[in-house]
Amino acid sequence: MNRWTRTAFAGLALATAAVSAQVASIRNAPRDVKPAIIAVSATPPIIAVDGQPDRFSPGARIRDLDDRLVLTGTLAGRSVYTVYKRDGSGLVHEVWLLREEEYRKLGGVDPSSADGYRRFAELLDLIWASRWLLLK
């Protein structure tokens, strides 16, 4: 085999591995999250989580429906359906935006009990799987 052929195969294998890793990360639903309606004020990082005053953490990561990062300023003055995580200091740090029907599916589940959390995780997996099918 020529040297360039081996190099081309190695590059192709590396590119395939990178794409596979990226695809795998898209299909995974976030874990240890809570559903909420977040109302972003006109001056982020001030927000309200289910009507309670709160704040985004510095460097908060907000992901849209296509798993792209969104800046807090683009959400200013809006209320959005989400699932979110907090950081170590208790501020809202990671947010995934949901469609209204996705949020309503999660709204009837209480993730505080063991059975409720299992059902909540199943619903999140279904939501992320359906998004994956839409991307194809």
C-alpha positions in Angstrom: 0.0 0.0 0.0 1.2 3.5 -0.7 1.9 5.8 2.1 -0.8 8.3 1.1 -3.4 5.5 1.1 -2.6 4.6 4.7 -2.7 8.3 5.7 -6.0 8.7 4.0 -7.5 5.7 5.7 -6.2 6.9 9.1 -7.7 10.3 8.5 -11.0 8.8 7.4 -11.1 6.6 10.6 -10.4 9.6 12.8 -13.1 11.7 11.1 -15.6 8.8 11.5 -14.7 8.4 15.2 -15.2 12.2 15.7 -18.6 12.2 13.9 -19.7 9.1 15.9 -18.8 10.7 19.2 -20.7 13.9 18.2 -23.8 11.9 17.1 -23.7 9.9 20.4 -23.7 13.1 22.4 -26.7 14.5 20.5 -28.9 11.4 21.3 -28.2 11.5 25.1 -30.9 13.2 27.1 -29.6 15.3 30.0 -29.7 13.6 33.5 -30.4 15.1 36.9 -32.5 17.9 35.5 -35.7 19.6 36.6 -38.5 20.9 34.3 -39.4 24.6 34.6 -40.7 27.6 32.8 -37.9 30.2 32.9 -38.9 33.8 32.4 -35.8 35.8 31.4 -35.9 39.4 32.3 -35.0 42.2 30.0 -31.6 42.3 31.7 -30.2 38.8 32.0 -28.8 37.1 34.1 -31.9 37.9 36.2 -34.6 35.3 35.7 -37.6 33.7 37.3 -37.8 29.9 37.6 -41.5 28.9 37.9 -42.3 32.4 39.2 -39.5 32.4 41.8 -36.6 35.0 41.4 -33.3 33.4 40.4 -30.2 34.1 38.3 -28.2 32.5 35.5 -24.7 31.6 36.6 -21.7 33.3 34.9 -21.1 31.2 31.8 -24.5 29.6 31.8 -25.0 27.2 28.9 -28.3 27.3 27.2 -29.1 24.8 24.4 -31.8 25.3 21.8 -33.9 22.6 20.1 -31.1 21.7 17.8 -28.5 21.5 20.7 -26.8 24.7 19.7 -25.7 27.2 22.3 -27.9 30.3 22.8 -26.8 33.5 24.4 -28.9 34.8 27.3 -29.5 38.1 25.5 -31.5 36.3 22.7 -34.0 35.1 25.4 -34.4 38.6 27.0 -38.0 39.3 27.8 -39.2 35.8 27.0 -40.6 32.9 28.9 -39.3 29.5 27.7 -40.1 25.8 28.5 -36.9 24.1 29.8 -35.2 21.5 31.8 -32.3 22.8 33.8 -29.4 22.0 36.2 -27.9 24.2 38.9 -24.2 24.7 39.6 -22.4 24.3 42.9 -23.5 27.7 44.2 -27.2 27.1 43.4 -27.4 29.3 40.2 -29.0 28.0 37.0 -26.1 26.8 34.9 -27.3 24.4 32.2 -30.5 24.8 30.3 -32.1 22.8 27.5 -35.0 24.5 25.7 -38.1 22.4 25.1 -41.2 22.7 22.8 -44.4 23.3 24.6 -45.7 19.8 23.9 -42.5 18.3 25.2 -42.8 20.3 28.4 -46.4 19.2 28.8 -45.3 15.6 28.6 -42.9 16.2 31.4 -45.2 18.3 33.4 -47.3 15.4 34.7 -44.4 13.6 36.2 -43.0 14.2 39.7 -39.2 13.5 39.5 -38.9 13.6 43.3 -40.0 10.0 43.8 -38.0 7.0 42.5 -40.7 5.8 40.2 -41.5 9.3 39.1 -37.8 9.9 38.3 -37.6 6.7 36.3 -40.7 7.9 34.2 -39.2 11.4 33.9 -36.0 9.9 32.5 -37.9 7.7 30.1 -39.9 10.7 28.8 -36.7 12.7 28.4 -35.1 9.8 26.4 -38.2 9.7 24.1 -38.0 13.5 23.6 -34.4 13.4 22.7 -34.9 10.3 20.5 -37.6 12.1 18.5 -35.4 15.1 18.1 -32.7 12.8 16.7 -35.1 11.4 14.2 -36.0 15.0 13.1 -32.3 15.7 12.5 -31.9 12.8 10.1 
